[in-house]
Amino acid sequence: QVQLVESGGGLVQAGGSLRLSCAASGGTFRTYNMGWFRQAPGKEREFVAAITRIGGITYSDSVKGRFTISRDNAKNTVDLQMNSLKPEDTAVYYCAVGQTWMMTTRSSDFGSWGQGTQVTVSS
């Protein structure tokens, strides 16, 4: 079973930037579709961004134009560059492995999940 470890979270002021990274091990990374999700206290898990094994990308409308997802198959990593951060972006961010061959944004279509990394944006 693939294992995922997120890193890069922290505290940043509104308008600032953070770069999250997800490192995968235990599988063939280049064959996986990957996604980033987030969850704030008392709220449901929310889709953020996804990238397919061949590089197709989809963003949530709430982050489009501010966040950039990328992958490095040589390093088995998927990153999320977050710019122009807002207090509403405050959440625990998770990366996950897609279980479908096609692009998907549904959390139920993702299997292995990391433990998450906290992102806090002050107002």
Salt bridges, closest charged atoms under 4 A:
GLU46 OE1 - ARG38 NE 2.91
ASP61 OD1 - LYS64 NZ 3.26
ASP79 OD2 - ARG19 NE 3.13
ASP89 OD1 - ARG38 NH1 2.89
ASP89 OD2 - ARG66 NH1 2.78
ASP109 OD2 - ARG106 NE 2.82
